[in-house]
């Protein structure tokens, strides 16, 4: 039996997956050559809120510190889109 997929939820999952992949690549120090590979402010906010909501094992202060470190790494590699 096939479970029907909610199209709105499916788009949200796809968007989340794309952002997570971008963050993983940029966090690993990948050099950004194309504007499409860079994170927008909206994507970064989505990533931060998603990580804070989904993490149940660590304190929020630890998670926020990790996010600050990731943000600094991404900034150093030029991974954020210009405003």
mmCIF file of the N, C-alpha and C atoms, coordinates in Angstrom:
data_MODEL
# 
_entry.id   MODEL 
# 
loop_
_atom_site.group_PDB 
_atom_site.id 
_atom_site.type_symbol 
_atom_site.label_atom_id 
_atom_site.label_alt_id 
_atom_site.label_comp_id 
_atom_site.label_asym_id 
_atom_site.label_entity_id 
_atom_site.label_seq_id 
_atom_site.pdbx_PDB_ins_code 
_atom_site.Cartn_x 
_atom_site.Cartn_y 
_atom_site.Cartn_z 
_atom_site.occupancy 
_atom_site.B_iso_or_equiv 
_atom_site.pdbx_formal_charge 
_atom_site.auth_seq_id 
_atom_site.auth_comp_id 
_atom_site.auth_asym_id 
_atom_site.auth_atom_id 
_atom_site.pdbx_PDB_model_num 
ATOM 1   N N  . UNK A 1 1  ? 0.839  -1.168 0.000  1.00 0.00 ? 1  UNK A N  1 
ATOM 2   C CA . UNK A 1 1  ? 0.000  0.000  0.000  1.00 0.00 ? 1  UNK A CA 1 
ATOM 3   C C  . UNK A 1 1  ? 0.894  1.244  0.000  1.00 0.00 ? 1  UNK A C  1 
ATOM 4   N N  . UNK A 1 2  ? 0.588  2.156  -0.853 1.00 0.00 ? 2  UNK A N  1 
ATOM 5   C CA . UNK A 1 2  ? 1.382  3.371  -0.984 1.00 0.00 ? 2  UNK A CA 1 
ATOM 6   C C  . UNK A 1 2  ? 0.768  4.491  -0.153 1.00 0.00 ? 2  UNK A C  1 
ATOM 7   N N  . UNK A 1 3  ? 1.622  5.177  0.595  1.00 0.00 ? 3  UNK A N  1 
ATOM 8   C CA . UNK A 1 3  ? 1.166  6.278  1.433  1.00 0.00 ? 3  UNK A CA 1 
ATOM 9   C C  . UNK A 1 3  ? 1.203  7.560  0.601  1.00 0.00 ? 3  UNK A C  1 
ATOM 10  N N  . UNK A 1 4  ? 0.089  8.311  0.562  1.00 0.00 ? 4  UNK A N  1 
ATOM 11  C CA . UNK A 1 4  ? 0.079  9.551  -0.216 1.00 0.00 ? 4  UNK A CA 1 
ATOM 12  C C  . UNK A 1 4  ? 1.046  10.582 0.376  1.00 0.00 ? 4  UNK A C  1 
ATOM 13  N N  . UNK A 1 5  ? 1.686  11.325 -0.501 1.00 0.00 ? 5  UNK A N  1 
ATOM 14  C CA . UNK A 1 5  ? 2.660  12.326 -0.082 1.00 0.00 ? 5  UNK A CA 1 
ATOM 15  C C  . UNK A 1 5  ? 2.033  13.711 -0.177 1.00 0.00 ? 5  UNK A C  1 
ATOM 16  N N  . UNK A 1 6  ? 2.189  14.461 0.882  1.00 0.00 ? 6  UNK A N  1 
ATOM 17  C CA . UNK A 1 6  ? 1.721  15.838 0.891  1.00 0.00 ? 6  UNK A CA 1 
ATOM 18  C C  . UNK A 1 6  ? 2.736  16.668 0.097  1.00 0.00 ? 6  UNK A C  1 
ATOM 19  N N  . UNK A 1 7  ? 2.324  17.275 -1.028 1.00 0.00 ? 7  UNK A N  1 
ATOM 20  C CA . UNK A 1 7  ? 3.275  18.021 -1.868 1.00 0.00 ? 7  UNK A CA 1 
ATOM 21  C C  . UNK A 1 7  ? 3.991  19.158 -1.134 1.00 0.00 ? 7  UNK A C  1 
ATOM 22  N N  . UNK A 1 8  ? 3.300  19.828 -0.239 1.00 0.00 ? 8  UNK A N  1 
ATOM 23  C CA . UNK A 1 8  ? 3.916  20.928 0.505  1.00 0.00 ? 8  UNK A CA 1 
ATOM 24  C C  . UNK A 1 8  ? 5.025  20.400 1.415  1.00 0.00 ? 8  UNK A C  1 
ATOM 25  N N  . UNK A 1 9  ? 4.743  19.317 2.119  1.00 0.00 ? 9  UNK A N  1 
ATOM 26  C CA . UNK A 1 9  ? 5.743  18.711 3.006  1.00 0.00 ? 9  UNK A CA 1 
ATOM 27  C C  . UNK A 1 9  ? 6.924  18.177 2.200  1.00 0.00 ? 9  UNK A C  1 
ATOM 28  N N  . UNK A 1 10 ? 6.630  17.616 1.033  1.00 0.00 ? 10 UNK A N  1 
ATOM 29  C CA . UNK A 1 10 ? 7.690  17.094 0.175  1.00 0.00 ? 10 UNK A CA 1 
ATOM 30  C C  . UNK A 1 10 ? 8.634  18.217 -0.257 1.00 0.00 ? 10 UNK A C  1 
ATOM 31  N N  . UNK A 1 11 ? 8.092  19.374 -0.633 1.00 0.00 ? 11 UNK A N  1 
ATOM 32  C CA . UNK A 1 11 ? 8.924  20.515 -1.037 1.00 0.00 ? 11 UNK A CA 1 
ATOM 33  C C  . UNK A 1 11 ? 9.762  21.016 0.135  1.00 0.00 ? 11 UNK A C  1 
ATOM 34  N N  . UNK A 1 12 ? 9.179  21.015 1.326  1.00 0.00 ? 12 UNK A N  1 
ATOM 35  C CA . UNK A 1 12 ? 9.918  21.445 2.513  1.00 0.00 ? 12 UNK A CA 1 
ATOM 36  C C  . UNK A 1 12 ? 11.087 20.503 2.793  1.00 0.00 ? 12 UNK A C  1 
ATOM 37  N N  . UNK A 1 13 ? 10.852 19.190 2.661  1.00 0.00 ? 13 UNK A N  1 
ATOM 38  C CA . UNK A 1 13 ? 11.920 18.211 2.873  1.00 0.00 ? 13 UNK A CA 1 
ATOM 39  C C  . UNK A 1 13 ? 13.028 18.371 1.841  1.00 0.00 ? 13 UNK A C  1 
ATOM 40  N N  . UNK A 1 14 ? 12.649 18.600 0.586  1.00 0.00 ? 14 UNK A N  1 
ATOM 41  C CA . UNK A 1 14 ? 13.639 18.790 -0.472 1.00 0.00 ? 14 UNK A CA 1 
ATOM 42  C C  . UNK A 1 14 ? 14.471 20.043 -0.221 1.00 0.00 ? 14 UNK A C  1 
ATOM 43  N N  . UNK A 1 15 ? 13.825 21.130 0.180  1.00 0.00 ? 15 UNK A N  1 
ATOM 44  C CA . UNK A 1 15 ? 14.540 22.377 0.469  1.00 0.00 ? 15 UNK A CA 1 
ATOM 45  C C  . UNK A 1 15 ? 15.505 22.178 1.641  1.00 0.00 ? 15 UNK A C  1 
ATOM 46  N N  . UNK A 1 16 ? 15.034 21.491 2.684  1.00 0.00 ? 16 UNK A N  1 
ATOM 47  C CA . UNK A 1 16 ? 15.875 21.214 3.852  1.00 0.00 ? 16 UNK A CA 1 
ATOM 48  C C  . UNK A 1 16 ? 17.087 20.384 3.436  1.00 0.00 ? 16 UNK A C  1 
ATOM 49  N N  . UNK A 1 17 ? 16.859 19.352 2.642  1.00 0.00 ? 17 UNK A N  1 
ATOM 50  C CA . UNK A 1 17 ? 17.947 18.482 2.196  1.00 0.00 ? 17 UNK A CA 1 
ATOM 51  C C  . UNK A 1 17 ? 18.995 19.280 1.421  1.00 0.00 ? 17 UNK A C  1 
ATOM 52  N N  . UNK A 1 18 ? 18.567 20.143 0.525  1.00 0.00 ? 18 UNK A N  1 
ATOM 53  C CA . UNK A 1 18 ? 19.502 20.951 -0.268 1.00 0.00 ? 18 UNK A CA 1 
ATOM 54  C C  . UNK A 1 18 ? 20.339 21.864 0.627  1.00 0.00 ? 18 UNK A C  1 
ATOM 55  N N  . UNK A 1 19 ? 19.707 22.465 1.621  1.00 0.00 ? 19 UNK A N  1 
ATOM 56  C CA . UNK A 1 19 ? 20.430 23.362 2.523  1.00 0.00 ? 19 UNK A CA 1 
ATOM 57  C C  . UNK A 1 19 ? 21.445 22.579 3.351  1.00 0.00 ? 19 UNK A C  1 
ATOM 58  N N  . UNK A 1 20 ? 21.047 21.424 3.857  1.00 0.00 ? 20 UNK A N  1 
ATOM 59  C CA . UNK A 1 20 ? 21.959 20.608 4.659  1.00 0.00 ? 20 UNK A CA 1 
ATOM 60  C C  . UNK A 1 20 ? 23.169 20.185 3.825  1.00 0.00 ? 20 UNK A C  1 
ATOM 61  N N  . UNK A 1 21 ? 22.946 19.802 2.584  1.00 0.00 ? 21 UNK A N  1 
ATOM 62  C CA . UNK A 1 21 ? 24.053 19.409 1.707  1.00 0.00 ? 21 UNK A CA 1 
ATOM 63  C C  . UNK A 1 21 ? 24.996 20.589 1.479  1.00 0.00 ? 21 UNK A C  1 
ATOM 64  N N  . UNK A 1 22 ? 24.442 21.776 1.249  1.00 0.00 ? 22 UNK A N  1 
ATOM 65  C CA . UNK A 1 22 ? 25.279 22.971 1.073  1.00 0.00 ? 22 UNK A CA 1 
ATOM 66  C C  . UNK A 1 22 ? 26.130 23.221 2.316  1.00 0.00 ? 22 UNK A C  1 
ATOM 67  N N  . UNK A 1 23 ? 25.502 23.149 3.481  1.00 0.00 ? 23 UNK A N  1 
ATOM 68  C CA . UNK A 1 23 ? 26.221 23.419 4.731  1.00 0.00 ? 23 UNK A CA 1 
ATOM 69  C C  . UNK A 1 23 ? 27.324 22.388 4.940  1.00 0.00 ? 23 UNK A C  1 
ATOM 70  N N  . UNK A 1 24 ? 27.048 21.135 4.685  1.00 0.00 ? 24 UNK A N  1 
ATOM 71  C CA . UNK A 1 24 ? 28.060 20.089 4.853  1.00 0.00 ? 24 UNK A CA 1 
ATOM 72  C C  . UNK A 1 24 ? 29.253 20.350 3.944  1.00 0.00 ? 24 UNK A C  1 
ATOM 73  N N  . UNK A 1 25 ? 28.977 20.679 2.691  1.00 0.00 ? 25 UNK A N  1 
ATOM 74  C CA . UNK A 1 25 ? 30.066 20.955 1.745  1.00 0.00 ? 25 UNK A CA 1 
ATOM 75  C C  . UNK A 1 25 ? 30.887 22.160 2.196  1.00 0.00 ? 25 UNK A C  1 
ATOM 76  N N  . UNK A 1 26 ? 30.203 23.235 2.570  1.00 0.00 ? 26 UNK A N  1 
ATOM 77  C CA . UNK A 1 26 ? 30.899 24.454 2.958  1.00 0.00 ? 26 UNK A CA 1 
ATOM 78  C C  . UNK A 1 26 ? 31.627 24.298 4.289  1.00 0.00 ? 26 UNK A C  1 
ATOM 79  N N  . UNK A 1 27 ? 31.045 23.544 5.187  1.00 0.00 ? 27 UNK A N  1 
ATOM 80  C CA . UNK A 1 27 ? 31.673 23.305 6.489  1.00 0.00 ? 27 UNK A CA 1 
ATOM 81  C C  . UNK A 1 27 ? 32.962 22.513 6.323  1.00 0.00 ? 27 UNK A C  1 
ATOM 82  N N  . UNK A 1 28 ? 32.989 21.677 5.296  1.00 0.00 ? 28 UNK A N  1 
ATOM 83  C CA . UNK A 1 28 ? 34.180 20.884 5.015  1.00 0.00 ? 28 UNK A CA 1 
ATOM 84  C C  . UNK A 1 28 ? 35.279 21.669 4.331  1.00 0.00 ? 28 UNK A C  1 
ATOM 85  N N  . UNK A 1 29 ? 35.028 22.949 4.056  1.00 0.00 ? 29 UNK A N  1 
ATOM 86  C CA . UNK A 1 29 ? 36.052 23.794 3.463  1.00 0.00 ? 29 UNK A CA 1 
ATOM 87  C C  . UNK A 1 29 ? 36.025 23.850 1.954  1.00 0.00 ? 29 UNK A C  1 
ATOM 88  N N  . UNK A 1 30 ? 34.936 23.409 1.346  1.00 0.00 ? 30 UNK A N  1 
ATOM 89  C CA . UNK A 1 30 ? 34.838 23.451 -0.116 1.00 0.00 ? 30 UNK A CA 1 
ATOM 90  C C  . UNK A 1 30 ? 34.863 24.896 -0.591 1.00 0.00 ? 30 UNK A C  1 
ATOM 91  N N  . UNK A 1 31 ? 35.625 25.140 -1.642 1.00 0.00 ? 31 UNK A N  1 
ATOM 92  C CA . UNK A 1 31 ? 35.675 26.479 -2.226 1.00 0.00 ? 31 UNK A CA 1 
ATOM 93  C C  . UNK A 1 31 ? 34.438 26.684 -3.088 1.00 0.00 ? 31 UNK A C  1 
ATOM 94  N N  . UNK A 1 32 ? 33.865 27.870 -2.990 1.00 0.00 ? 32 UNK A N  1 
ATOM 95  C CA . UNK A 1 32 ? 32.633 28.186 -3.705 1.00 0.00 ? 32 UNK A CA 1 
ATOM 96  C C  . UNK A 1 32 ? 32.989 28.909 -4.995 1.00 0.00 ? 32 UNK A C  1 
ATOM 97  N N  . UNK A 1 33 ? 32.572 28.337 -6.114 1.00 0.00 ? 33 UNK A N  1 
ATOM 98  C CA . UNK A 1 33 ? 32.857 28.932 -7.409 1.00 0.00 ? 33 UNK A CA 1 
ATOM 99  C C  . UNK A 1 33 ? 31.630 29.581 -8.023 1.00 0.00 ? 33 UNK A C  1 
ATOM 100 N N  . UNK A 1 34 ? 30.469 29.073 -7.691 1.00 0.00 ? 34 UNK A N  1 
ATOM 101 C CA . UNK A 1 34 ? 29.226 29.517 -8.315 1.00 0.00 ? 34 UNK A CA 1 
ATOM 102 C C  . UNK A 1 34 ? 28.315 30.156 -7.265 1.00 0.00 ? 34 UNK A C  1 
ATOM 103 N N  . UNK A 1 35 ? 27.615 31.192 -7.666 1.00 0.00 ? 35 UNK A N  1 
ATOM 104 C CA . UNK A 1 35 ? 26.693 31.884 -6.759 1.00 0.00 ? 35 UNK A CA 1 
ATOM 105 C C  . UNK A 1 35 ? 25.599 30.938 -6.252 1.00 0.00 ? 35 UNK A C  1 
ATOM 106 N N  . UNK A 1 36 ? 25.184 29.980 -7.069 1.00 0.00 ? 36 UNK A N  1 
ATOM 107 C CA . UNK A 1 36 ? 24.124 29.041 -6.676 1.00 0.00 ? 36 UNK A CA 1 
ATOM 108 C C  . UNK A 1 36 ? 24.570 28.113 -5.549 1.00 0.00 ? 36 UNK A C  1 
ATOM 109 N N  . UNK A 1 37 ? 25.877 27.943 -5.374 1.00 0.00 ? 37 UNK A N  1 
ATOM 110 C CA . UNK A 1 37 ? 26.399 27.080 -4.317 1.00 0.00 ? 37 UNK A CA 1 
ATOM 111 C C  . UNK A 1 37 ? 26.459 27.787 -2.966 1.00 0.00 ? 37 UNK A C  1 
ATOM 112 N N  . UNK A 1 38 ? 26.300 29.101 -2.975 1.00 0.00 ? 38 UNK A N  1 
ATOM 113 C CA . UNK A 1 38 ? 26.402 29.866 -1.737 1.00 0.00 ? 38 UNK A CA 1 
ATOM 114 C C  . UNK A 1 38 ? 25.091 29.823 -0.957 1.00 0.00 ? 38 UNK A C  1 
ATOM 115 N N  . UNK A 1 39 ? 25.221 29.978 0.349  1.00 0.00 ? 39 UNK A N  1 
ATOM 116 C CA . UNK A 1 39 ? 24.051 30.006 1.230  1.00 0.00 ? 39 UNK A CA 1 
ATOM 117 C C  . UNK A 1 39 ? 23.476 31.414 1.289  1.00 0.00 ? 39 UNK A C  1 
ATOM 118 N N  . UNK A 1 40 ? 22.171 31.494 1.200  1.00 0.00 ? 40 UNK A N  1 
ATOM 119 C CA . UNK A 1 40 ? 21.503 32.776 1.399  1.00 0.00 ? 40 UNK A CA 1 
ATOM 120 C C  . UNK A 1 40 ? 21.197 32.937 2.887  1.00 0.00 ? 40 UNK A C  1 
ATOM 121 N N  . UNK A 1 41 ? 20.840 34.139 3.268  1.00 0.00 ? 41 UNK A N  1 
ATOM 122 C CA . UNK A 1 41 ? 20.483 34.391 4.664  1.00 0.00 ? 41 UNK A CA 1 
ATOM 123 C C  . UNK A 1 41 ? 19.269 33.545 5.061  1.00 0.00 ? 41 UNK A C  1 
ATOM 124 N N  . UNK A 1 42 ? 18.313 33.424 4.154  1.00 0.00 ? 42 UNK A N  1 
ATOM 125 C CA . UNK A 1 42 ? 17.106 32.633 4.417  1.00 0.00 ? 42 UNK A CA 1 
ATOM 126 C C  . UNK A 1 42 ? 17.464 31.160 4.637  1.00 0.00 ? 42 UNK A C  1 
ATOM 127 N N  . UNK A 1 43 ? 18.358 30.627 3.809  1.00 0.00 ? 43 UNK A N  1 
ATOM 128 C CA . UNK A 1 43 ? 18.767 29.227 3.956  1.00 0.00 ? 43 UNK A CA 1 
ATOM 129 C C  . UNK A 1 43 ? 19.498 29.012 5.276  1.00 0.00 ? 43 UNK A C  1 
ATOM 130 N N  . UNK A 1 44 ? 20.361 29.949 5.654  1.00 0.00 ? 44 UNK A N  1 
ATOM 131 C CA . UNK A 1 44 ? 21.100 29.812 6.906  1.00 0.00 ? 44 UNK A CA 1 
ATOM 132 C C  . UNK A 1 44 ? 20.144 29.832 8.096  1.00 0.00 ? 44 UNK A C  1 
ATOM 133 N N  . UNK A 1 45 ? 19.162 30.725 8.068  1.00 0.00 ? 45 UNK A N  1 
ATOM 134 C CA . UNK A 1 45 ? 18.178 30.784 9.156  1.00 0.00 ? 45 UNK A CA 1 
ATOM 135 C C  . UNK A 1 45 ? 17.367 29.492 9.226  1.00 0.00 ? 45 UNK A C  1 
ATOM 136 N N  . UNK A 1 46 ? 17.005 28.946 8.053  1.00 0.00 ? 46 UNK A N  1 
ATOM 137 C CA . UNK A 1 46 ? 16.260 27.685 8.023  1.00 0.00 ? 46 UNK A CA 1 
ATOM 138 C C  . UNK A 1 46 ? 17.106 26.565 8.631  1.00 0.00 ? 46 UNK A C  1 
ATOM 139 N N  . UNK A 1 47 ? 18.385 26.530 8.291  1.00 0.00 ? 47 UNK A N  1 
ATOM 140 C CA . UNK A 1 47 ? 19.283 25.506 8.819  1.00 0.00 ? 47 UNK A CA 1 
ATOM 141 C C  . UNK A 1 47 ? 19.393 25.621 10.341 1.00 0.00 ? 47 UNK A C  1 
ATOM 142 N N  . UNK A 1 48 ? 19.638 26.831 10.825 1.00 0.00 ? 48 UNK A N  1 
ATOM 143 C CA . UNK A 1 48 ? 19.787 27.035 12.271 1.00 0.00 ? 48 UNK A CA 1 
ATOM 144 C C  . UNK A 1 48 ? 18.526 26.637 13.033 1.00 0.00 ? 48 UNK A C  1 
ATOM 145 N N  . UNK A 1 49 ? 17.374 27.072 12.551 1.00 0.00 ? 49 UNK A N  1 
ATOM 146 C CA . UNK A 1 49 ? 16.132 26.736 13.260 1.00 0.00 ? 49 UNK A CA 1 
ATOM 147 C C  . UNK A 1 49 ? 15.847 25.242 13.184 1.00 0.00 ? 49 UNK A C  1 
ATOM 148 N N  . UNK A 1 50 ? 16.139 24.622 12.057 1.00 0.00 ? 50 UNK A N  1 
ATOM 149 C CA . UNK A 1 50 ? 15.931 23.178 11.922 1.00 0.00 ? 50 UNK A CA 1 
ATOM 150 C C  . UNK A 1 50 ? 16.826 22.379 12.848 1.00 0.00 ? 50 UNK A C  1 
ATOM 151 N N  . UNK A 1 51 ? 18.083 22.792 12.953 1.00 0.00 ? 51 UNK A N  1 
ATOM 152 C CA . UNK A 1 51 ? 19.022 22.104 13.843 1.00 0.00 ? 51 UNK A CA 1 
ATOM 153 C C  . UNK A 1 51 ? 18.595 22.275 15.298 1.00 0.00 ? 51 UNK A C  1 
ATOM 154 N N  . UNK A 1 52 ? 18.195 23.471 15.663 1.00 0.00 ? 52 UNK A N  1 
ATOM 155 C CA . UNK A 1 52 ? 17.770 23.711 17.045 1.00 0.00 ? 52 UNK A CA 1 
ATOM 156 C C  . UNK A 1 52 ? 16.518 22.910 17.399 1.00 0.00 ? 52 UNK A C  1 
ATOM 157 N N  . UNK A 1 53 ? 15.593 22.781 16.450 1.00 0.00 ? 53 UNK A N  1 
ATOM 158 C CA . UNK A 1 53 ? 14.353 22.034 16.714 1.00 0.00 ? 53 UNK A CA 1 
ATOM 159 C C  . UNK A 1 53 ? 14.597 20.532 16.779 1.00 0.00 ? 53 UNK A C  1 
ATOM 160 N N  . UNK A 1 54 ? 15.473 20.028 15.929 1.00 0.00 ? 54 UNK A N  1 
ATOM 161 C CA . UNK A 1 54 ? 15.609 18.578 15.802 1.00 0.00 ? 54 UNK A CA 1 
ATOM 162 C C  . UNK A 1 54 ? 16.585 17.961 16.796 1.00 0.00 ? 54 UNK A C  1 
ATOM 163 N N  . UNK A 1 55 ? 17.446 18.745 17.409 1.00 0.00 ? 55 UNK A N  1 
ATOM 164 C CA . UNK A 1 55 ? 18.444 18.192 18.315 1.00 0.00 ? 55 UNK A CA 1 
ATOM 165 C C  . UNK A 1 55 ? 17.868 18.068 19.718 1.00 0.00 ? 55 UNK A C  1 
ATOM 166 N N  . UNK A 1 56 ? 17.804 16.837 20.193 1.00 0.00 ? 56 UNK A N  1 
ATOM 167 C CA . UNK A 1 56 ? 17.208 16.587 21.504 1.00 0.00 ? 56 UNK A CA 1 
ATOM 168 C C  . UNK A 1 56 ? 18.236 16.182 22.551 1.00 0.00 ? 56 UNK A C  1 
ATOM 169 N N  . UNK A 1 57 ? 19.493 15.973 22.137 1.00 0.00 ? 57 UNK A N  1 
ATOM 170 C CA . UNK A 1 57 ? 20.483 15.427 23.062 1.00 0.00 ? 57 UNK A CA 1 
ATOM 171 C C  . UNK A 1 57 ? 21.430 16.463 23.647 1.00 0.00 ? 57 UNK A C  1 
ATOM 172 N N  . UNK A 1 58 ? 21.601 17.600 22.990 1.00 0.00 ? 58 UNK A N  1 
ATOM 173 C CA . UNK A 1 58 ? 22.532 18.611 23.482 1.00 0.00 ? 58 UNK A CA 1 
ATOM 174 C C  . UNK A 1 58 ? 21.775 19.841 23.974 1.00 0.00 ? 58 UNK A C  1 
ATOM 175 N N  . UNK A 1 59 ? 22.439 20.600 24.836 1.00 0.00 ? 59 UNK A N  1 
ATOM 176 C CA . UNK A 1 59 ? 21.849 21.851 25.301 1.00 0.00 ? 59 UNK A CA 1 
ATOM 177 C C  . UNK A 1 59 ? 21.880 22.872 24.176 1.00 0.00 ? 59 UNK A C  1 
ATOM 178 N N  . UNK A 1 60 ? 20.922 23.782 24.194 1.00 0.00 ? 60 UNK A N  1 
ATOM 179 C CA . UNK A 1 60 ? 20.839 24.798 23.138 1.00 0.00 ? 60 UNK A CA 1 
ATOM 180 C C  . UNK A 1 60 ? 22.087 25.669 23.082 1.00 0.00 ? 60 UNK A C  1 
ATOM 181 N N  . UNK A 1 61 ? 22.691 25.937 24.222 1.00 0.00 ? 61 UNK A N  1 
ATOM 182 C CA . UNK A 1 61 ? 23.894 26.779 24.224 1.00 0.00 ? 61 UNK A CA 1 
ATOM 183 C C  . UNK A 1 61 ? 25.037 26.102 23.468 1.00 0.00 ? 61 UNK A C  1 
ATOM 184 N N  . UNK A 1 62 ? 25.157 24.792 23.603 1.00 0.00 ? 62 UNK A N  1 
ATOM 185 C CA . UNK A 1 62 ? 26.194 24.040 22.885 1.00 0.00 ? 62 UNK A CA 1 
ATOM 186 C C  . UNK A 1 62 ? 25.900 24.047 21.388 1.00 0.00 ? 62 UNK A C  1 
ATOM 187 N N  . UNK A 1 63 ? 24.648 23.859 21.038 1.00 0.00 ? 63 UNK A N  1 
ATOM 188 C CA . UNK A 1 63 ? 24.250 23.856 19.628 1.00 0.00 ? 63 UNK A CA 1 
ATOM 189 C C  . UNK A 1 63 ? 24.509 25.225 19.010 1.00 0.00 ? 63 UNK A C  1 
ATOM 190 N N  . UNK A 1 64 ? 24.151 26.283 19.726 1.00 0.00 ? 64 UNK A N  1 
ATOM 191 C CA . UNK A 1 64 ? 24.364 27.641 19.210 1.00 0.00 ? 64 UNK A CA 1 
ATOM 192 C C  . UNK A 1 64 ? 25.852 27.926 19.019 1.00 0.00 ? 64 UNK A C  1 
ATOM 193 N N  . UNK A 1 65 ? 26.680 27.442 19.933 1.00 0.00 ? 65 UNK A N  1 
ATOM 194 C CA . UNK A 1 65 ? 28.126 27.624 19.792 1.00 0.00 ? 65 UNK A CA 1 
ATOM 195 C C  . UNK A 1 65 ? 28.634 26.882 18.555 1.00 0.00 ? 65 UNK A C  1 
ATOM 196 N N  . UNK A 1 66 ? 28.142 25.668 18.336 1.00 0.00 ? 66 UNK A N  1 
ATOM 197 C CA . UNK A 1 66 ? 28.525 24.908 17.143 1.00 0.00 ? 66 UNK A CA 1 
ATOM 198 C C  . UNK A 1 66 ? 28.091 25.633 15.875 1.00 0.00 ? 66 UNK A C  1 
ATOM 199 N N  . UNK A 1 67 ? 26.896 26.202 15.887 1.00 0.00 ? 67 UNK A N  1 
ATOM 200 C CA . UNK A 1 67 ? 26.405 26.941 14.723 1.00 0.00 ? 67 UNK A CA 1 
ATOM 201 C C  . UNK A 1 67 ? 27.267 28.171 14.448 1.00 0.00 ? 67 UNK A C  1 
ATOM 202 N N  . UNK A 1 68 ? 27.738 28.836 15.501 1.00 0.00 ? 68 UNK A N  1 
ATOM 203 C CA . UNK A 1 68 ? 28.618 29.993 15.317 1.00 0.00 ? 68 UNK A CA 1 
ATOM 204 C C  . UNK A 1 68 ? 29.939 29.570 14.675 1.00 0.00 ? 68 UNK A C  1 
ATOM 205 N N  . UNK A 1 69 ? 30.460 28.419 15.095 1.00 0.00 ? 69 UNK A N  1 
ATOM 206 C CA . UNK A 1 69 ? 31.705 27.918 14.507 1.00 0.00 ? 69 UNK A CA 1 
ATOM 207 C C  . UNK A 1 69 ? 31.507 27.565 13.034 1.00 0.00 ? 69 UNK A C  1 
ATOM 208 N N  . UNK A 1 70 ? 30.395 26.930 12.730 1.00 0.00 ? 70 UNK A N  1 
ATOM 209 C CA . UNK A 1 70 ? 30.089 26.580 11.341 1.00 0.00 ? 70 UNK A CA 1 
ATOM 210 C C  . UNK A 1 70 ? 29.943 27.846 10.508 1.00 0.00 ? 70 UNK A C  1 
ATOM 211 N N  . UNK A 1 71 ? 29.244 28.838 11.057 1.00 0.00 ? 71 UNK A N  1 
ATOM 212 C CA . UNK A 1 71 ? 29.048 30.100 10.344 1.00 0.00 ? 71 UNK A CA 1 
ATOM 213 C C  . UNK A 1 71 ? 30.391 30.768 10.040 1.00 0.00 ? 71 UNK A C  1 
ATOM 214 N N  . UNK A 1 72 ? 31.306 30.763 11.010 1.00 0.00 ? 72 UNK A N  1 
ATOM 215 C CA . UNK A 1 72 ? 32.625 31.368 10.801 1.00 0.00 ? 72 UNK A CA 1 
ATOM 216 C C  . UNK A 1 72 ? 33.397 30.633 9.707  1.00 0.00 ? 72 UNK A C  1 
ATOM 217 N N  . UNK A 1 73 ? 33.317 29.312 9.703  1.00 0.00 ? 73 UNK A N  1 
ATOM 218 C CA . UNK A 1 73 ? 33.997 28.518 8.678  1.00 0.00 ? 73 UNK A CA 1 
ATOM 219 C C  . UNK A 1 73 ? 33.445 28.829 7.300  1.00 0.00 ? 73 UNK A C  1 
ATOM 220 N N  . UNK A 1 74 ? 32.132 28.927 7.205  1.00 0.00 ? 74 UNK A N  1 
ATOM 221 C CA . UNK A 1 74 ? 31.496 29.215 5.915  1.00 0.00 ? 74 UNK A CA 1 
ATOM 222 C C  . UNK A 1 74 ? 31.854 30.627 5.454  1.00 0.00 ? 74 UNK A C  1 
ATOM 223 N N  . UNK A 1 75 ? 31.876 31.579 6.368  1.00 0.00 ? 75 UNK A N  1 
ATOM 224 C CA . UNK A 1 75 ? 32.256 32.953 6.006  1.00 0.00 ? 75 UNK A CA 1 
ATOM 225 C C  . UNK A 1 75 ? 33.685 32.993 5.481  1.00 0.00 ? 75 UNK A C  1 
ATOM 226 N N  . UNK A 1 76 ? 34.580 32.264 6.149  1.00 0.00 ? 76 UNK A N  1 
ATOM 227 C CA . UNK A 1 76 ? 35.986 32.250 5.739  1.00 0.00 ? 76 UNK A CA 1 
ATOM 228 C C  . UNK A 1 76 ? 36.175 31.682 4.339  1.00 0.00 ? 76 UNK A C  1 
ATOM 229 N N  . UNK A 1 77 ? 35.315 30.743 3.957  1.00 0.00 ? 77 UNK A N  1 
ATOM 230 C CA . UNK A 1 77 ? 35.437 30.139 2.625  1.00 0.00 ? 77 UNK A CA 1 
ATOM 231 C C  . UNK A 1 77 ? 34.644 30.905 1.571  1.00 0.00 ? 77 UNK A C  1 
ATOM 232 N N  . UNK A 1 78 ? 33.993 32.003 1.982  1.00 0.00 ? 78 UNK A N  1 
ATOM 233 C CA . UNK A 1 78 ? 33.210 32.799 1.029  1.00 0.00 ? 78 UNK A CA 1 
ATOM 234 C C  . UNK A 1 78 ? 31.914 32.129 0.635  1.00 0.00 ? 78 UNK A C  1 
ATOM 235 N N  . UNK A 1 79 ? 31.342 31.367 1.552  1.00 0.00 ? 79 UNK A N  1 
ATOM 236 C CA . UNK A 1 79 ? 30.172 30.569 1.242  1.00 0.00 ? 79 UNK A CA 1 
ATOM 237 C C  . UNK A 1 79 ? 28.823 31.236 1.397  1.00 0.00 ? 79 UNK A C  1 
ATOM 238 N N  . UNK A 1 80 ? 28.802 32.482 1.856  1.00 0.00 ? 80 UNK A N  1 
ATOM 239 C CA . UNK A 1 80 ? 27.524 33.177 1.986  1.00 0.00 ? 80 UNK A CA 1 
ATOM 240 C C  . UNK A 1 80 ? 27.300 34.085 0.788  1.00 0.00 ? 80 UNK A C  1 
ATOM 241 N N  . UNK A 1 81 ? 26.076 34.101 0.305  1.00 0.00 ? 81 UNK A N  1 
ATOM 242 C CA . UNK A 1 81 ? 25.717 34.954 -0.827 1.00 0.00 ? 81 UNK A CA 1 
ATOM 243 C C  . UNK A 1 81 ? 25.753 36.411 -0.388 1.00 0.00 ? 81 UNK A C  1 
ATOM 244 N N  . UNK A 1 82 ? 26.152 37.271 -1.297 1.00 0.00 ? 82 UNK A N  1 
ATOM 245 C CA . UNK A 1 82 ? 26.192 38.706 -1.011 1.00 0.00 ? 82 UNK A CA 1 
ATOM 246 C C  . UNK A 1 82 ? 24.772 39.247 -0.947 1.00 0.00 ? 82 UNK A C  1 
ATOM 247 N N  . UNK A 1 83 ? 24.572 40.221 -0.107 1.00 0.00 ? 83 UNK A N  1 
ATOM 248 C CA . UNK A 1 83 ? 23.244 40.829 0.025  1.00 0.00 ? 83 UNK A CA 1 
ATOM 249 C C  . UNK A 1 83 ? 22.961 41.752 -1.123 1.00 0.00 ? 83 UNK A C  1 
# 
